[in-house]
Every structure is written in structure tokens, then in C-alpha cells.
Amino acid sequence: MTIATALRQGEQLLAEGGVAAPRLTAEVLLAHAMGCGRAYFYGHPEQELTQIQWLHFGRYLHERLRGKPSQYITCRQEFYGRPFRVTQAVMIPRPETEHLVETAIRLGRRAATVVDAGCGSGAIAVTLQLELRTRVLATDISAEALAVASENARRLAAAIDFLRCDLVSAVADASVDLLVSNPPYVPLTEKDALQREVRDWEPPVALFGGPEGLDFYRRLAAEGARILRPGGWLMVEMGIRQLQPIREMLGTDWTEVRVSDDLAGLPRVLAARLPGR
């Protein structure tokens, strides 16, 4: 079985199984099976696969056809130009979340202490520590998620303090300059409408934010007012149709409310400042 034949057969199987981007997916899975980059295929199409490579490729194709995301098969996802390890203990980082990071970098240049609430894989926390070179705390309620995030921090040489707690319950009052979070914001009422790759494989604790998807924003607004120093920033990623409800729950306790759109023109990031300086 040559590389060219394996890719052709893999692409056909994935296309027949309704998997999006079947050629790209076949290349990603074969590269993982062979331990090489995808560019290698174009210079060696007639190379024969070893038996173990073919067996691994077949297993990966079977897993993807069952709905398992490619990122959970390869245990890898790029975020802000860096490779992160991901497992089924954490949500797969999305490109949209890079807008949250960009907003935090732009407004948080002077932040002495940053907290990433619900850090998951650690993609946000690690990126902000490496870009801002400041003190970063990362929290999560899941010990398994914290293990993944800690591994990513070690591998990428990011100095982060990890805390296992519910949101920011273990963070001291008035001790933080920047609180960022990509909280669970999928409404429970939309669970059945999710793609099977999301609904059946990603951790529910990282996805669902109550009946309307707003439960964690209410808590972040209250807890942000507690842990932020005067003049500190709260920044959150949000879903479709959530901008107005979040604005309303912030009320008049926050100033300088700013909204950033994603590449599709949808409001994706909200930043608000605690008065005081």
C-alpha cells in the first residue's frame, strides 16, 4: 500500500461517510500514523507504508467515521501559532477564541496579574503568559483538564500557576488586573442540534451554560467585581444572541464596555472595565 493509494482510499471512505474535508482529514490522519508532516506526501507518493503504519491509519479512519474529531485522534490543535495537546478532557480550542486573546493582549499590556477562568487545555493562559510576559493564574474545576493544561505550559515554557476550583472561587479579592474566560455558553436547549463531533465527544462541563447559556456570565460578572482591582478588565468570549443579555447583566457596575466581532462579523468578545482609576 503506497502513500498515494492510502490517501485515495482514505479520502473515499471519509467522503462516503459524510466527513467534511475528506482529503485534508485523510492527510492529517496518515501523517499522524506515519509520524511525519503532510508535506512529506507530495515528494514520496510511491513510498510503501509499513504494516504498523497501515494498521494505525485504518484505526484512525474508523475513529473519525464514528464521529471522533481529528484533534482527539492526533491529540493536537494549533492555537495562536503554537501546538497544543488536547484530549477528551478538554474542549478543542477554536480559531474564534484567538479574538479573545487579541483583545486581552491589546487591553492588558499593563496587567500585573491575569486569570484565565476555566482554562481547559490552557491555550488562552499559555498564550497570554508568553505574549504578555506577566503573572498568569489558570483555574479549572476538572483535574483532568488541569493536567493537560499543565503539560502544555511545561512543553511551551510558560510560567503559570494552576488552581483547581470552581471558576475563580480560590482567587483572592482585589488581586487581579485582567480576568479572561471562554466559559461554557451553549444553551442546553440546543444540545440536540449540535454537530455529533461536539455533542458526543467534547466534555459537557466545558460546553453547556444552563438553559440559555448565560449561567457562567452571571457568575463571572459578580466574581469579576470581587477579584479585580479598581480599573481591571473582564473579558469573555460569547455565543450568538448573547451580547444583549450580557450587557444587561453587567448593568451600571462596569464601564468602557467594548465589543469585538469575529471574521464572520458576529459579536464574539466583550470587554468591560471595573471603575476605580
N, C-alpha and C positions, 0 to 999 in steps of 0.2 A: 504494500500500500504506500504510494508516494504522497508527498505533501499536497500536490495538486489534486490528486484523486480524493484524498481525505477531506480537503476543503470543499470540493464539489459535492461530495456525498453529504457532508455535514450541512452545507447550505441548503441542499434539497430537503433533508429531513426537517430542519428548522422551519423552512418556508411552508412545508406541508403541515407542520404543527402550529402554524399561526404565530410564530415568534417574530417580533419586529426586528428589522435589520439582520436578516439571517446570515448574509455573508460576513459582516463585521463580527457578529457573535461567533460564528464558526472560527474565524481567525483568532479572536480573543481566547477561545477555549482551547484551540490547538496550540497556541503559543504557551498557554499555561501548562498544558500536558507535556510540551517539549522543553519548557524552561528557557525560552528564547523570546525575542521581540518579534512582532508581526512583520517587520521589515525583512527579516531573515527569509521569509517565504518567497519573496519576489526574486531572490538570487539563487534559490535552491528548490525549485518546484518539483524536480525529479528525485529528490532525496527520499530514500525509503524510511518509513517510520519503524522504530523498534517495536517489538511486541508490547512492551510495557507502555510505550507512548500511545499506541493504538488503543490499548485497554483503557487507559486514563481518558483519552479523548472520547471514547464511546460512553464511558460513565458520565462525563461532564455533559455530553449531549443529552443523555437520558434525564439528568437532573434538570437541565434547562427546559426540556419539553414538559416536565412536571410542573413548571412554573417558577422554579428556584431562580432568583436573579443571578446574573452572571457575576456580580460583585461578591455574592456569598459563595460562589464556586471558586473564584480566584482569590477571595479574601483580600481584595484590593480595590480602592477607589481613589482617583485623583481629586484633590481639592486645593484650590489656590496654588496650583503648580507643584504640589507635593503629594507623594504617595502615602495613603493611609491604609492601615489594616482595618478590615471590617469583618465582623462575624454576625450571626443572627442575634447576638445580644444587643446590637446597636442598629439604629436606623442608618441607611445608606446616605451619606452626605450628598446633597443636591447642588447643582450649579447656582440655583436661585439663592442659596444661603450665602454665596460669596458677596451678594449685595449687602447683607448684614455686616460681614467682615469689613467691607469697604467703608461703610458708614461709621463703624467703630474706629477704624484707623483714622478717618478724616476728623472726627469729633473728639477722639480720645487721646490725642498726642500728648497731653499733659497729665494723663491719668497715672497716678502712682500705684493704684491697685484696681485690678479688673476682676470681675467674677463672671464666669460662664455657668449659668444655672441650667442643669440638665444637659451635661456635656456630651453624653453618648460616646461616640468614637474619639472625641477630643479634637475634632477638626477645627472648630472655632477657637477653642482655648489655645491649642498649639500654634495656630496661625497668628493669633493676636500676640502671643508671647514673643514669637520670632520676629514679627513685624514691628511691634512697639517697644520691645526690649524692656518690659516693665513687669511688675509682680502680677501673676495671674493665679487666681483660685478657680478650680473647676469642681462642680458638685454634680452628683447623680444619686438617685435612690437605689440604683442597681449596682451590686458589687461586681457582676459580670461585665457591665459596661465600663466601670472604672478600671477594671483590669485591662481591657482593650485600650482605653484612653491612656493609661499609664505606659503601656508598651509603645504606643505611638509617640508619646512625649520622649521616652528614653531613646527611641530609634532616631528621632529627628532633633535630638539635643535641645529640647525645650524645657525650661525650668518652671515647673508648675506644681502647686500644692493641691492635692486632691482631697476632697471631703465627701464622705458618704452621708447624705442627708436628703430630706425632702425639700426640693428647691434650695432655698438659702437659709433654712432654719438654724443651721450651725454657724452662720456668719454674724459677726458682732455688729451692734448698732453703730451707725455713722462711721463705718470703717472702709468704705468703698467709693471710688470715683466713677466707675463705669460698670453697670450691670447689663450684660447681654444675654439673650436667650432665644433659642429656636424651640419654643415649647410645643407640646402636643396640641395641635389645633384642628384636627379633623373631627367634625361633628359625628357623634355616634350614629345619628340618623342616616349618615352617608356611607356607613361601613359596607353594605352590600354592593354599593356602586363602585367601590374601589377596584383597581386592577388586581388580579389574583396575585401578582408578584408582590404587591404591597399588603393586601389583606391577609394572605395566607402565610407570609414569610417574615415580614418585619415585626418587631416587638410591639404589641398593642400599647404598652405603657408609654412608648415614645410617639404614638400616633394620635390617640384619641383624647380630646379635651372636654369631655362632657357632652350633653345633648346638643349644644350649639357650638362646641369647640372653643368656648370662651373661658372655661373654668380657670385655666392657669394664668390668663391675663389679669383676672381679678386679683389673684394672689400675688402676682408679680408687681402690680401697682401698689398694693398695700405693703408688701415686703420691701420693695424698692425704696419707698419713702422711709422705711426703718433703717436700712443698711447703708443707704447712700449718704455721703457727706453733702452739705449745702452746695448747690451748684453741680452736683453729679448728674450723670446721664443714665437713663433707662432706654435700652434699645431692644426691640423684638422683631422677629420675623412674623408675618401674619398671612392668613389664607384669604381666599376670595370672599368678599362681602363682610369682612371683619373690621375694616377700617373704622367705620362709623361707630359701631358698638364699643370699640376700644377707646376711641376719642371720648365717648360719653362717660365711660367708667373712670377715666383719668380726671374728669371734672376740671375744677379750677385749681387743683393742688399742684399742677405741673405747668411749666411754661415752655416756650420755644418748641412747640410740637412740630416736628418735621417728618415728612413722608417721602420715601424714595420708591420709584417704580422699578419693576424688573424689565427685562428686554422685551417682554410682551406688552408693556405699557400698563401692567396691573400694579396697584399699590402693594409693595412687598415688605417694606421695612418702616417701622415707626420709631422715632426717637423723641424723647421728652426729657426736659431738664427740671430737676428739683430746685426751687427758688432758694436763694441764700447768698449768692455772690456774683 
